[in-house]
Amino acid sequence: MITVDELSFETAVKASKVPVIVVFVTEWSVISGAVAKRASELDPTKFTVLKVDVDKSPSMAVRFSIRHVPFLMKFLPTGELIASGKVLTDIITA
């Protein structure tokens, strides 16, 4: 899992050769930690996993209208958003 912020997000997405799962979290949330851990266990040949701490990168939360964490998004390496939601299995299969 790669931690990104507003400066490194675009580069990390476009550098991926596989779909990108982005996990929006806060460090103080136990649930965020559990979802991030589960996402980090995904097969790296199938997904690149990025983590955004919305407390450290609030502009990312604003940019993607994140109101609750954990929240997940799936992007193609082109930057196209193809899924978003709160359930990791739904995002993976989208």
C-alpha positions in Angstrom: 0.0 0.0 0.0 1.3 3.4 -1.0 0.3 6.5 1.0 -0.4 9.4 -1.2 -1.5 13.0 -0.9 -2.7 15.7 -3.3 0.8 16.1 -4.8 1.5 12.4 -5.5 -2.0 11.0 -6.2 -2.2 11.6 -10.0 1.3 10.3 -10.5 0.7 7.1 -8.5 -2.6 6.4 -10.4 -1.0 6.9 -13.8 2.1 4.9 -12.9 0.0 1.8 -12.2 -0.4 -0.9 -14.8 -3.5 -2.4 -13.1 -6.7 -0.9 -11.6 -6.1 1.3 -8.5 -8.0 1.0 -5.3 -7.9 4.1 -3.2 -8.7 3.8 0.5 -9.6 7.1 2.3 -8.9 6.8 6.0 -8.2 8.6 9.2 -5.5 7.3 11.6 -7.8 7.5 14.6 -10.5 5.2 13.1 -10.3 1.5 14.0 -12.6 0.7 11.1 -10.4 2.7 8.7 -7.4 0.7 9.8 -9.2 -2.6 9.3 -10.3 -1.7 5.8 -6.8 -0.4 4.9 -5.2 -3.6 6.2 -7.6 -5.8 4.2 -7.0 -3.7 1.0 -3.2 -3.9 1.5 -3.6 -7.7 1.3 -5.0 -7.6 -2.3 -2.9 -9.3 -5.0 -0.5 -6.6 -6.3 -0.6 -8.1 -9.7 -4.3 -7.3 -9.9 -4.5 -4.0 -8.0 -2.4 -1.1 -6.9 -3.6 0.1 -3.4 -3.2 3.7 -2.4 -4.1 5.2 1.0 -5.2 8.8 1.6 -5.3 10.1 5.2 -8.0 12.7 4.9 -6.8 14.4 8.1 -3.4 15.0 6.5 -4.8 15.7 3.0 -8.1 17.4 3.5 -8.1 18.8 0.0 -8.4 15.2 -1.2 -11.5 14.7 0.8 -13.0 17.9 -0.6 -11.9 16.9 -4.2 -13.7 13.6 -4.0 -16.6 14.7 -1.7 -15.5 12.2 1.0 -17.9 12.7 4.0 -17.3 9.4 5.8 -14.3 7.1 6.2 -13.3 4.6 5.4 -14.3 5.2 1.8 -13.0 3.4 -1.3 -12.6 4.3 -5.0 -11.4 2.3 -7.9 -9.7 4.0 -10.8 -8.3 2.8 -14.1 -4.6 3.7 -14.7 -6.0 6.4 -17.1 -7.5 8.2 -14.1 -11.1 7.2 -14.9 -13.2 6.5 -11.8 -15.1 3.2 -12.2 -16.5 2.5 -8.7 -16.8 4.0 -5.3 -18.4 3.0 -2.0 -17.8 1.6 1.5 -17.5 -2.1 0.8 -14.2 -3.4 -0.4 -15.6 -6.5 -2.1 -18.1 -4.4 -4.2 -15.2 -2.1 -5.3 -13.0 -5.1 -6.3 -15.6 -6.7 -8.4 -16.8 -3.5 -10.1 
